[in-house]
């Protein structure tokens, strides 16, 4: 039950982060396009669904970190591999990878997403490492008393 709660928590956080990134990038493109950023054929709805899929793709596999027999590096590779695979599938479906803009634009888009993913992952790892250290320190102090 605890693992299910943690998976749901991670998934909600991932969906919120995905939606936040989507909104920020949408605003950037709107500013770059001088207010002419528009979508047709349910483009916005499709992109929102792609955000949710991306959130699920990164949130659900985070349960791998709770499998004790799975080494941390392998859990990280599987987690990020699954998340990025789902992201890139969704991104191609909704046009987040600018195929029409050429190879350089596609490579920059892919590299940017991989970099952003790694930065977010490192942030979470630092947070959890610091949290574990605080908990260990509190236990040490309690044992001394």
C-alpha positions, 0 to 999 in steps of 0.5 A, a space after each residue: 500500500 505504501 508503494 502505491 501511495 508513493 507511486 501516486 504521489 510521484 505521478 501527480 508531481 510528475 504530471 504537475 511538472 510536465 504541465 508547468 514546463 508545457 505552460 512555460 514553453 508555450 508562453 516562450 513560443 507565444 512571446 517569440 511568435 509575437 502573440 501569433 501562437 495558435 493551434 488547430 484540430 484540438 492541438 491544445 487538447 492533444 498537447 495536454 494529453 501528451 503532458 499527462 502521458 509524460 507525467 505518467 511516463 516519469 511518475 509511475 516508473 519511479 516505483 523502481 527506486 523502492 525495489 530493494 533488489 534493483 541497484 540504484 543506477 539500473 533503477 535510474 536508467 530504467 526510470 529515465 529510459 521509460 520516461 524519455 521513451 514515452 515523452 519522445 513518442 508523445 512529442 512526435 505525435 503532437 509536434 514538440 519535436 520540430 521535424 519540419 525545422 530540420 535536423 539541427 532543430 530536432 537535435 537541439 530539441 532532443 538534447 534540451 529535453 534530455 538535459 532538462 530531464 537529467 537536471 530535474 532528476 539530479 534535483 530530486 536525488 539531491 533532495 532525497 539525499 539531503 532528507 536522508 542525511 537529516 533523518 540520519 542526523 536526527 537518529 544519531 542525536 536521539 541515540 546519544 540522548 
